[in-house]
Amino acid sequence: MLPRRDIVKYGFLAVLLPTATQGARAQETKTSLFKVVTTKDEIIIGLSPDELKTLGGSDASAVAHALAQKGDMAVWQYNVHRGANGELQQAPTAKIGLIANSSLRVEPYTTPYAIVPHQ
């Protein structure tokens, strides 16, 4: 039989463990945003960690290189919308195709809003 002190200690750890793994899982599913700039316009796209891994990197350079190598890519376009709770969030709006162009630039993009991951 465990002493009462150990039961409390292990019970506390049992409560913390799921919280720690949920935080790690949230980091794994974090969508990265990039601004794609052409001579005509600019759009914000989002890529999941799995998509970035497929491209061979997690920075804007890897995205630009993959687009140049492939010639085109299907990605999710992101825009600012109000969520169910009324707060502004960066959310996927449409799956679009990007075509490589010599006047293309890809930049990392930061937002003050919560990012909604795409499926």
C-alpha positions, 0 to 999 in steps of 0.5 A, spaced: 500 500 500 502 506 498 503 512 503 498 517 502 503 522 500 505 518 494 498 517 492 497 525 492 503 526 488 502 520 483 495 523 482 497 530 481 502 527 476 496 523 472 492 530 472 498 533 469 500 528 464 494 529 459 495 536 459 502 536 457 501 531 451 495 535 449 500 541 449 505 537 445 499 535 440 497 542 439 504 544 437 504 538 432 498 541 428 500 548 428 499 551 421 504 555 418 502 561 414 506 564 408 505 570 404 505 569 397 507 575 393 506 576 385 506 582 381 499 583 381 497 581 388 498 577 394 495 572 398 496 568 405 497 561 405 497 555 410 501 549 410 500 544 416 507 540 419 506 534 414 505 538 408 511 542 410 515 535 411 513 533 404 516 539 401 522 538 405 523 544 410 519 549 414 521 555 412 519 560 406 525 558 402 523 551 402 516 553 400 518 557 394 523 552 392 518 546 392 513 551 388 519 552 383 521 545 382 514 542 381 511 548 377 504 548 381 502 546 388 495 546 391 494 549 398 489 552 402 488 560 402 487 563 409 483 570 410 481 573 417 474 571 419 470 571 425 469 565 429 463 562 433 465 566 439 465 572 435 473 573 435 477 574 429 481 568 427 485 566 421 481 561 417 482 557 411 477 559 406 479 556 399 483 550 396 487 554 391 492 552 386 499 556 385 503 556 379 510 558 379 512 565 376 518 568 375 516 574 379 514 570 385 516 571 392 514 567 399 515 570 406 513 568 412 507 571 415 505 572 422 498 574 425 495 576 431 489 572 430 488 564 432 490 560 426 484 555 424 488 549 422 485 546 415 483 539 414 
